[in-house]
Amino acid sequence: MDSISVRQFLKSNHQNDAEIKRRRLTLYFISYVGGTIMAVLAIQNVFRGDHLLAFFLGLFSVSVYGNAVLSHLYNKNDIFYYLAGALVIVMISTITITGGYHNTGLYFVFPLICIQIIVVQFRAAIVYVSVTMLLVFLIVSNQDVIPASYRPEDVSRFLISLSCFIAVFFIGEYFWHQSRKEMMSDNLEKMRQAHTDPLTKIPNRRFLESVYFERAINNPVDYFPLSAVVVDVDFFKKINDTYGHDVGDKVLIHLAQIMRSAIRSTDLVSRTGGEEFLIIYPATPLSVAVKLAEKIRIEIESTPFEDGDIRHPLTSSFGVATALADVNVEAAIKLADDNLYEAKRTGRNCVV
Ligand SMILES: Nc1nc2c(ncn2[C@@H]2O[C@H](COP(=O)(O)OP(=O)(O)OP(=O)(O)O)[C@@H](O)[C@H]2O)c(=O)[nH]1
């Protein structure tokens, strides 16, 4: 896993929560408040004798309530936002055709357009609002075939003020999305830096503990059995003492590269301490993890560190353990650490 993957991993963990809540609340507002108002108006119109308007209001009320209930049940599915946007097109067209109470229904077009833009979001809203405006324009321009009757001066004022309103609302929406995008990107970059080791550019312990294991615990089927391999460079102090700290740093980078190229894209190499690394093999049983660790041990042993005149053979010791379920992660890492200690004790350059 490289720094780009760390960023993607973090991104999928940190969604645009404010936008999700804003959309959701707007959908519920139109559904429950709007649906109730429409139900009350439908009843009023039954008594008033306007059965056509009462029928449409009742139908919309039921539709928006139904859409909201389904969106609760399948809350990961965006389709209900687009359906709400489509319902708004039908509502606005119907209000414009019938004229509502004393031909004053056009006032409702303004809030409904706002709701439509928020629930379907910026790009889709361009299409939705264009369709809505076209229909409204066609309806008010053909008053001879609709029940409503608007004065020409009201129609022109309505169309002009609605166009201005939509333009201003879109400008506001565009900058809200832009500023949130920039903020998210800045945050993500800061988080990526905080979760990456600056020397080797691989994930650090914080990434493991606060992001990776959380994801594994939430998706046990994809991650367990989860094998942990603790890797510790043998006699690293000697390298520092012989060649200096800078060369020691280069050795760590060299080792991180060997390990990174030896794993699959779904596995993870992280730097958890000075000369200690932790490799995670998700969905991998202990026997396989031991073989993979042995492969890396041989790879390190057969790839000496070279830098100018320096050619230094390297070896590492490995401790392996497997967590069968999410509750065992900490214990498995502790066991892998104990096994590493055993590997060091029994002569180093081996897998225990
Ligand atoms: N160059 C460099 N050295 C580091 C870094 N972090 C820790 N070290 C050094 O790593 C060395 C670790 O030494 P020890 O814990 O004695 O381990 P060792 O010499 O590898 O011996 P064994 O693990 O027992 O084989 C110390 O000298 C630390 O100063 C780092 O980021 N860069």
Ligand as a Chemical Component Dictionary entry (heavy atoms), coordinates in Angstrom:
data_LIG
# 
_chem_comp.id                   LIG 
_chem_comp.type                 NON-POLYMER 
_chem_comp.pdbx_formal_charge   0 
_chem_comp.three_letter_code    LIG 
# 
loop_
_chem_comp_atom.comp_id 
_chem_comp_atom.atom_id 
_chem_comp_atom.alt_atom_id 
_chem_comp_atom.type_symbol 
_chem_comp_atom.charge 
_chem_comp_atom.model_Cartn_x 
_chem_comp_atom.model_Cartn_y 
_chem_comp_atom.model_Cartn_z 
_chem_comp_atom.pdbx_ordinal 
LIG N1  N1  N 0 19.137 5.305  10.939 1  
LIG C1  C1  C 0 18.106 5.135  11.741 2  
LIG N2  N2  N 0 18.241 4.400  12.871 3  
LIG C2  C2  C 0 17.210 4.205  13.670 4  
LIG C3  C3  C 0 15.958 4.768  13.389 5  
LIG N3  N3  N 0 15.096 4.412  14.379 6  
LIG C4  C4  C 0 15.815 3.643  15.272 7  
LIG N4  N4  N 0 17.088 3.514  14.830 8  
LIG C5  C5  C 0 18.177 2.778  15.446 9  
LIG O1  O1  O 0 17.939 1.390  15.386 10 
LIG C6  C6  C 0 18.804 0.768  16.335 11 
LIG C7  C7  C 0 18.099 -0.395 16.954 12 
LIG O2  O2  O 0 19.018 -1.060 17.741 13 
LIG P1  P1  P 0 18.671 -2.329 18.629 14 
LIG O3  O3  O 0 17.280 -2.148 19.208 15 
LIG O4  O4  O 0 19.780 -2.552 19.571 16 
LIG O5  O5  O 0 18.539 -3.483 17.615 17 
LIG P2  P2  P 0 19.590 -4.151 16.645 18 
LIG O6  O6  O 0 20.906 -3.487 16.661 19 
LIG O7  O7  O 0 18.923 -4.249 15.308 20 
LIG O8  O8  O 0 19.716 -5.569 17.265 21 
LIG P3  P3  P 0 18.715 -6.776 17.168 22 
LIG O9  O9  O 0 17.343 -6.225 16.875 23 
LIG O10 O10 O 0 18.774 -7.445 18.495 24 
LIG O11 O11 O 0 19.175 -7.647 16.074 25 
LIG C8  C8  C 0 19.197 1.851  17.305 26 
LIG O12 O12 O 0 20.566 2.123  17.131 27 
LIG C9  C9  C 0 18.366 3.068  16.903 28 
LIG O13 O13 O 0 19.059 4.276  17.087 29 
LIG C10 C10 C 0 15.825 5.566  12.210 30 
LIG O14 O14 O 0 14.780 6.111  11.871 31 
LIG N5  N5  N 0 16.919 5.703  11.416 32 
# 
loop_
_chem_comp_bond.comp_id 
_chem_comp_bond.atom_id_1 
_chem_comp_bond.atom_id_2 
_chem_comp_bond.value_order 
_chem_comp_bond.pdbx_ordinal 
LIG N1  C1  SING 1  
LIG C1  N2  DOUB 2  
LIG C1  N5  SING 3  
LIG N2  C2  SING 4  
LIG C2  C3  DOUB 5  
LIG C2  N4  SING 6  
LIG C3  N3  SING 7  
LIG C3  C10 SING 8  
LIG N3  C4  DOUB 9  
LIG C4  N4  SING 10 
LIG N4  C5  SING 11 
LIG C5  O1  SING 12 
LIG C5  C9  SING 13 
LIG O1  C6  SING 14 
LIG C6  C7  SING 15 
LIG C6  C8  SING 16 
LIG C7  O2  SING 17 
LIG O2  P1  SING 18 
LIG P1  O3  DOUB 19 
LIG P1  O4  SING 20 
LIG P1  O5  SING 21 
LIG O5  P2  SING 22 
LIG P2  O6  DOUB 23 
LIG P2  O7  SING 24 
LIG P2  O8  SING 25 
LIG O8  P3  SING 26 
LIG P3  O9  DOUB 27 
LIG P3  O10 SING 28 
LIG P3  O11 SING 29 
LIG C8  O12 SING 30 
LIG C8  C9  SING 31 
LIG C9  O13 SING 32 
LIG C10 O14 DOUB 33 
LIG C10 N5  SING 34 
# 
